[in-house]
Amino acid sequence: MTPLPSRAVSDLDARVVDQFAADVRYYLSLRPHQLPSRYFYDDVGSALFETICRLPWYPITRAEMRLIEAHSGDIFGLLPSLTTIVELGPGSGDKLRMLLAAGGARGEATVHLVDVSASALTFAAQTVATAGDFHIVTHRATYDVGLREAAAAAHGRTLVAFLGSNIGNFDAPGAAAFLQNVHAALMPGDALLIGVDLVKPKEQLLLAYDDPLGVTAAFNKNLLLRINRELGGEIDLDAFSHRAIWNEAAARVEMHLVARSAQPLRIRRADVDIRLQPGEFIWTESSYKYVPRDVQGLLQSCGFRSTAQWIDRDDGFALTLAEAF
């Protein structure tokens, strides 16, 4: 079935830009200065991230795809009478396509895709449509808004997929709050499928977030380019370097943009006019890593009962299916 179009987005575009400006103003006022990682994913950022996922130093996507291919049948076997599938942040749509095709999902199920990137939604919807005759609805929205919209339209049992270790972008309180919001949108017996990257040696982690080809660096600096384009920024991209560090105490990889020299940050639409000193950085992403039992404990604390967990030992990745109670 041809994917259904998204809602008209002209008013939404204006609201998204206004929210972008408000977030940039707030997060750059913090110390250390920060920018929210959700704004990485404009058209260019989405394309760069898809390239990152194919790099040999970034095994997350391949590990998760292996687990999905191997266990899709198990997942749908544990979820009889499933009628609604929601993916938050579908990316290219390849994972959900594999899940639907390999798991033998029936075409009468409704698939909801939620993302803030219009281009990512369009591409993901086209990809998922090749898995079968599914009714596909796209929501250009934040995760919480899109999930509420999808849940309001759902009939029967629902599965929410949150893959790619996107939960790692939240700190511990944020991850719990996010999962509690997911739980609040579901009914008892609905399910969550979550992919989580696991703690592994420092050298592997840093290569994944600072690859030798510089693709991740371009992905990071594209956030500044987006600010220049959409918010009237006057930021010199060449004056910043990409840096990734492993914060072992917090179990997270951090990505920074480091000022090579004293730099003004002027962003007209966000009403920002500050100056960075040499070596001062903007913190753009945190990617928290887990151990398997902590994933199950986090889900339990947020109203989910772990039903099954599959682990890729080679590349350190866990796929967990949990049921809302």
Protein Blocks (a to p, Z undefined) as FASTA:
>chain_A
ZZdddddfklmmmmmmmmmmmmmmmmmmpccddddfklmmgmklmmmmmmmmmpmklmkl
mmmmmmmmmmmmmmmmmmghiabdcdehjlnommmmmmmmmnopafkbccddddfblklm
mmmmmmmmmnoccddddddddfklmmmmmmmmpgcjdddddehhlmmmpcfklmmmmmmm
mmmmpcehiacdddddddddfklmmmmmocfklmmmmmmmmmmmmmmmmnopacdfklpc
cdddddfknopacdddddfbdcddddfklopacdddehiacdfbdcddddfklmmmmmmm
nopacfbdcddfknopaddddddZZ
